[in-house]
């Protein structure tokens, strides 16, 4: 990977089932491959994941029903 910072963010509306499938695929990659592959705008980046990670779960529930769950893994 080059010395340039690579950032990737995706935001889209999908079904709950599709979101679950994406989370399963991410979990499978973490467990079986120890890496995550991201392809965006001509960049193909493989992120190696350490054997131990810091895990953060943030839950926000706003009045009126809007909710958010944010999971952060860092190493």
N, C-alpha and C positions, 0 to 999 in steps of 0.2 A: 504494500500500500504506500502511496506517496506521502509526503510530509504535509499535504493539505488536509484541513479538517473536512471530514465527510459527515454530513447530517442528512437524515432522511425522516420525513414525517408524513404520514398518510392519514387523511381524515375522510371518511365516507359514511354513508348510511347503508347498513346491511341488516339482514334479519338476525334475530337472536341466535338462531341455529348456525348461521354463517359465522357470526362472531365466535361462537363456541368452537367451530371447526378451525378457525384461525388460531385460537388459543391452544388447541390440541396440537396443531402442527408446530407451533413455537415450542411447546413443552416437549414434544417428541424430538425436535432438533437439539434442544438443550440436553436432554437425557442421553440420546444415542450418539450424537455427533460432536458434542462439546463445542459447537459453533453454529452461527446463524449466517445465512447468505442473504444479502440484500442487493437487488439489481434496480438501479434507477438512473435515468438520463445518461445512459452509456457507461455508467460506473457499475462494476461488479465487485462487491466488497464482501469478504468473509470476516465475520467478527468472532474471534476465538473467545470462549467463555472459560473463566477460571474454574477450578474444582470447587471452590467455595465462593458464594456470592452474598452480597448484602441485599436483603429483600425488604421492600417497603410497600405497604398496602394503605391507600388513602381512600376513604369513602366520604362522599358529600351527598346529603339529602336536603334539598331546598324545599321551603314551603311551596306548595303548588305542584309538587310531584316530580320535578326534574332531579335526576340523580346522576352521580358520576362515580366510577371506580377507577382508580389509577394504580397500576402496579409498576414499581421501579425495581430493576435488578442492576446492581453495579458491582464491579470488582476491580 
